[in-house]
């Protein structure tokens, strides 16, 4: 798989986020893990967390390719990023206490949190942060992590100030520091990465074959940490992880999927924790050439889809209908754009106007990296057939799909787990020169709206421009986003205050505690 793609997916929480999404009809109930009335956070205890991963893919490098969610969870608890996801706003301080842009929005000055120290007691300096960001930027995935920022334009000013200079105005640059800007001590050797001290809420006690024990960092600058420890156990399948929870061997089964959630709903001692807007599984239609280059054809396929049925059957009800705009969790998401609904008559009319060849059978390429992708593809083909379009699902092995189909195919499925930012998708997948332009879409109007938004300092005005950008995406892009999948965790009855934010927000376990 393409290295950039895999790291983006894991950083956003896509791989494994909706494992075992099978068609199980019926209405669902859900619970959360908040403190009950009158309860106050209690200090102490060890939280045992199951996370997906494979022994063959274990990594200890915070800036490397984390193909295991278990590795990413451990790294995220030990090493802080500069910022983290929030609700409103969706970017909030962590190791960076504050930030300020220049008038032209190209230069951003980050001030580090007071009292931030590494686990060995040494203070975090701007030089440590600069070294870490440059190391990240020089990795295969780093260019997409900090686009527009060259390593030489990352500098320290004094002990607590870091300056990033972008090649272009970027009003949302702090968003880019939320995912993998893990900070290490300057000049940490590669051989020491697995045991290097971090700055996070937990310190590494031991690590064995993908499993780890982390203990509370009593001197964490970020606030109270209630748990004494977190033990992370690696599982190769969601079913094995769910079984371990039901047997009382772990307290949390993370990203376990809809089938396990259905089973858990029947038990009063298990909580189902849902993270809305956790993963997008759009269908991509190539816009530059081929049978779907005509915007009328793309609109016809969008109108041929029964979105409610897709969410009910593919996501087992654990999700919501989407409107062909990526970034549904963003506060700036344009909720007032009318929801696109199924209209077979109009779909047929548009196909006729476009002169679409209805005699051919078109291939929809997919992979089974994420259970639910192939199911979505199959249901899509049956729905568009009602509009007269014949589509055949072709399943490809993972490596073949990402090497041969992704970014190149005429019609294929994809998935993303960083869905809380309209700007993220615009910059990564839709501006004409983006490195991961999945549909090959080139729109001068869209590019202009993006540049205008990034150069707009006032947040309210920027939201208006982002609305224009989303309208263009809705009307013309190569994406058919039919629904959003929930991320699903299962937790024992004593677990409290698990995170409910999507993507990277799901690993922020420092607020969790045990009511026992």
N, C-alpha and C positions, 0 to 999 in steps of 0.2 A: 504494500500500500504506500502511496505517496506520503512521505514523512510529514510534510506540512499539514496534510489533511488529517492524519491520525492524531497528531498532537492537538490540533484545534478541536477535534471531536471529543477527546478525553478531557481537555481543559473545560469544555462546555458541558461535559457529562452525557454525551450521546451514547457511547458504546455501553451496552447493558442497561441503558436507562429505561427501556420498556421491554425487557426480556420476557419471553413467553406471552406476548400479546396475542392471544388467540380469540376466536369469536365465541363469546359466552354471553348470550343475551340476558335481558332482564335489567331492572333498575338497581342502582347500587346505593349503599349508604357508606359514609366514610367518617372516620374520626381523626383527630389530630393528637398531638402529645402535649398539650399545654398544661400548665399547673391548674389544678382544680380550685374551686372557690375556697379561699382561706389558706391555701397552701403557700408556703414560702420556699424558695430554693434551699436545698439542703446540701451541705458540703459532705463529700466523702463517697466512697464506692468506686467500683471499676465497671465501666461500660464495655461490654463485649460486642464488637461490631463485625459483621460479616460483609465482605466486599469481593466483587468478582475479579478474577485474574487467573493467569496461567503461570506455572513455575518457569516455563521456558522463556517468558517475556519479562521477568523481573528486572527492574532498573533502580538504581539508587541516585541517579543524576537529576536534580531538580530542574535543570534546563534541558534535559534530554526528552526522548520520546517515551511518554508513559503509556504503554499499551495496556497496563493493568490499572483498573480503578483502585485496587488495594494499594498500589504504589503511590498513586496520586493522593489518596486520602492521607497516607502516612506523611508524605512530603508536605502537604498543605497544613497539617497540624504542627509540624516541626518548624517550617520556614514560612515567614510572613511575606505577603506581597505588599506593594506600596498602597494599593487601594483594594476594596472588596465590594461586591454587589450590595445594594441596599434596596429599599422600596421606592420612596420618593425623597430625595433623588436616588437614582439607581447606581450611583457610585459614591461610596462613603470612605472616610479615612481609615487607614490601618497603620502601616509603618510610616507612611507620609501623613502627618497631622493636618497639613493644609497645602494648597497649591494656588498659584496665581499666574494668569497669562499676561503676555505683553499686549499692547493695544492692537497689534496686527495678528494676534493669536498664533504666532509661530513659535514663540519662546515661552516655555512653561517653567516656573520655578517652584520646586517642591521643598517644603520644610519638614524635616524628620520629627517624629514624635519624641517628646522629652522623656528621658529615662529609659529609652529603648536599649536593651542590652542583649548580647548573645548569651546562650545558655552557660557559657564558661565565665560569665560576669564581665566581659569586656564590652565597652560601649559600642554601639553601632555608629559608624561615621559615614559621611557622604562619600568618602573614597571607597568604602565597602559596597555601597549602593551602585556607584558608577562602575566599579569593576564587575559587579554582578550583572548589571544591565548590558554592558558591553559583551560579556561572556554569552548572555542570552542572545543578543543581536547577531553574534557570529555563529550561532547554531543554524542548522538547516531550516528550522521553523521560526527563527528569530525575526527574519525579515517581515513575515506576516504578523508577528506579535507586535512589532513597533514600526509600522510602515511609515515611510517618510523621514525616519530618524536615523542618520548615519552614526556609526560608533564614535566617530571623532566629534560629533555634536552632542555628546553626553558628557557633562563636566561637573566637577564639584566646586562649590564656593564656600570655603570655610569648612567647619566640621559637620554642620547640620543642614546644608542646602545643596540640592541637586538641580541642575539646569538641563532641560532637554530642548533642543532646537530642531523644529520640523522644517522640511523643505517647502511646506505649504501651510496656509492657515488651517488650524484644526481645533475647533471649539470643543471637541469631545475627546481630546487627547488623554485626559485622566482615565477614561474608560479603558484605554489600551493597557493600563498598568494593573488591571484587576486579576488577570488570569495566571500568568506564569512568571511574574517579575519577582521570583523568590530570591531573597537576599542571603548571600553567603559572606563569610569573611574574605577580605581581599587576599588573592593569591592562594586560595584553597587548591590543593593538588587534586587531580582527578582521582587518584587512588584513595583519597580521604573523603570523598563525597558522601559515602554512606554513613560516616560517623561525624561529619562536620556539624558543629553546633549551629542551631538556628536561632531565631528570635521569637518563635511562635508560642502559643499557650501551653504546649506540651513538649517535653524533652524525650528523646529516644532512650529507652532503658535497654531493650535488646531487639534484635532482628534475626529471624531464622526462617529461611526458605519461604519468604514472602509474608510470614506472620510477624507481628511486632507487638511490643508493649511500650506504651508511652506514659510518662508520669507528668503530673501537673508541674508547670513552671510557676513556682510561687512568686517569682519576681517579674511576671509578665506585665509590661507597661499598659496593656490594653484593657485591664479591668479584672473583675472576679472570674476565677475558673473554679467550678464547684467539684468536678470529679477528681478523685485521687489519681485515676489512671484510665486509659483507654487501651483495650487489647483489640488489635485488628487481625482477623482470621481470613485467609484467602480461600475462596471457593471457585471452582471451575464452572459451575452451573448454578443458575438461579434456583432450580429445584432442590439441589443439595443444600443450598443456603437456607431456603425456606424450611426444609425439613429440620435443619439444625435449630432454627428458632422455635419451631413447634415442639421440639424435644427439650427445650430449655438450655441448649448448649451455648447460645448467643442471645444477646438482648435486642439487637437490631439487625435486620436483614435489609441491606441498602440496595435500592434499585432492583427490586425483586420481581416486579411485573404483575400484570393483571390477574393471571390465573391463580397465583399464590394469594393475591388479595381477596379473590372470591372465596377461597377456602378459609382464609382468616376471618372473614366477616361472620362466619358461623360460630366463632369462638369469642366469648366475652373477655378472655384474658389477653387478647392480641389487639393492638391498635394498628389501624391503617392510616399512614401519613401520606398525603398527596401533595405534590409540588406542581401546581398548574403551569402550563406553558413550558414544560421541561424539554420537549423535543419536537422538532419539525421534521416531517417526512414528505417533502414536496416531490412532485413529478416535474422533471425538467424537460422543456421542449426547446430544441435548438432554433435560434432566431436568425442566424446569419445565412443559412442555406438549408436545403433539404425540404421535406414535405411539410414542416411546421413553421417555415419562415414567414408565412403570411399571418399577420396579426388576427385576421378573421378566423383562421383555422384554430389558433390558440384559444381565442375567445369561445369558439364552438365547443372545444373539449372541456373548457372550464364550466360551460353551461350544461354539459351532458352529465356531469358528476352529481350524484346524490350524496351530499356531504354528511347529512344526518346518518344515513345508512353506513357510510364509511366509518364514522366515529363509533357507532354502535357495534358494528361487526368486527372491524379491525382492531379497535382499541378497547373493545369490550365495555364501552361506555366510560372508560377512564381517560377522558379527553374532552376537547371542545371543538366545535366547527370553526374553521378558519376562512379567511377571505382573500387568499392569494397575495398577502403582504407579509413578509418575514419581519420578525421583531415584535411579536404580539404582546410580550411582557413589558415593553418599553412604555413609560409614562407618556411619551410623545406619540404612541401608536394611534393612528387615525380611526377611532371607533365610529365616527360619523359617516364614513364612506359606506354606502349601502351594501348590505350583505348580498353577495352574488348567490343566486338560487338556481335550482335546476329548471331549465327551459328547453325541452327537447325540440320543440317547434322552431325556436329561434336558432338553436344549434344547427339543425338541418338546413335552415335558410342560409346561414352564414357559410356553411360548407359548400352549398350550391353556388353562392356568389363568388367564392374563392376558386371554384373549379377544382375542388379537392377530388382526387382519384379514389372513388369509393370501391373500386374493384380490387385494389391491392390490400394485402395484409401487412400491417406495420409491426415491427418488433419493439417491445418495451423491455429494456434490459434492466435487470435487478440483481441484487446479491442477498444472501441470507445472513449477512453480518449482524443485522438486527432483526430478530423475529418480529414480524409485522410488516416488513417491507414487501416480501413476496406476496403476502396475503392482500396488502393494499393494491399491489399491481394486478392481481387476479380479479379482485372485485371491480377495479377501474375498467378492465377490459370488458367485463360483462355489462357495465353501465353504458359505456360509450357505444357498444354494439347496438343499443336501442336507438342511437342517433345515426346508425348506418356505418359506423367506423369499425373496421375489423383490426384487432390488435392481438398479437401473440406474445405471451410472457416468456422471456428467455432468462433463465437463472444462470449467473456466472459465478465461478469461484472467486473469492475475494480479491486475490492478487491480480487476476485478469481484469476484473471489473474496474479497479482503481487505476490500473496501468493503461488499459485499452479503451474503456468506456467513459469514465469520469472526465469531464471537460471536453469530450469529443463526440459523444453519442447524440443521435437525433432525438431520442425519447428514452429517458431512463429515470430511475428513482435515486434519491439522495437523502441524506439526513443530517441534521444539525442540532446540537444541544445547547448552543449559546444563543438563546432566543429572546433575550431581554433588551435588545438594542437594534433599532432600525438602522442606525449608523453603521453598526458592525457589518451587517449584511450588504449595505450599500457600498461600503469601502472594499469589502472582501470579494463580493461576488457579482456586483452589478455595474459599477462604473466601468467605462470602456476599457481602461488599461489595468483593471484589477487582475491579480495573478491567479485567481480562482473563479473566473467568470464562467460559471457552469453552463449557461445557455448561449455564450458567445454574443451576449446582447450589447449593442452599441447604440446609445441614445444621447445625442448632443444635448437635448432638453434635460434629460436625467442628470447628465454630468454637470450641467450648469447649475441645476438645483442643488446638487450635492455640494459643489464648491461654494455656492452662496450660503448654504446652511452652515458649513464649516467656518465661513468667514463672518458669521453673524454672532456678535458678542452677547446681545440681549437674549436671554433664554426664551422668553415668550415669543419674540420675533423669530427665533430659530425654529421653534415648534411650528409656527405657521409655514415656514419654508419646507420643513420636513413633511408637513401635510401635503404640500404640492408634490414633493418627491414621491410620497407614497401613492398619490393619485396616478402619477405616471406609471409607477410599478404595477398598480392594479390594472391599468388599461392596456399596457403594452409588453410587460416583461415575459420572460420564458418560464415563469414559475406557475405551477398549479398547486397551491397549498390548500389542501382540502380540510385539514384538521391539525390540532396540536395534542400531543400525547402528554399525559401526566407522568411525572416521576413518582414512583411508589416505593415507600419504605414500610416494612412491618416492624413493630416494636412490642416488647413485653409491657405488661400493665404498669410497671413501676417507672418506666422511662418518661421523662418530662422535657419539654421545650426543645425537641429536635428542630433543626432548621427547615423551613418550608419554601425558601427561595429556590428558584431553578438554577441549573448550571452550576457554576463554581460555588454558589451560595449553599449548596447542599453539604459541603464538607466543613462548614463552620460550626463545629460541635462544641466550641468552648462554653456555650450557654446551656448545654444539656446537663441534666442532673437526675438522680435516682431518688424516688420517694420511698425509701425503705432503709 
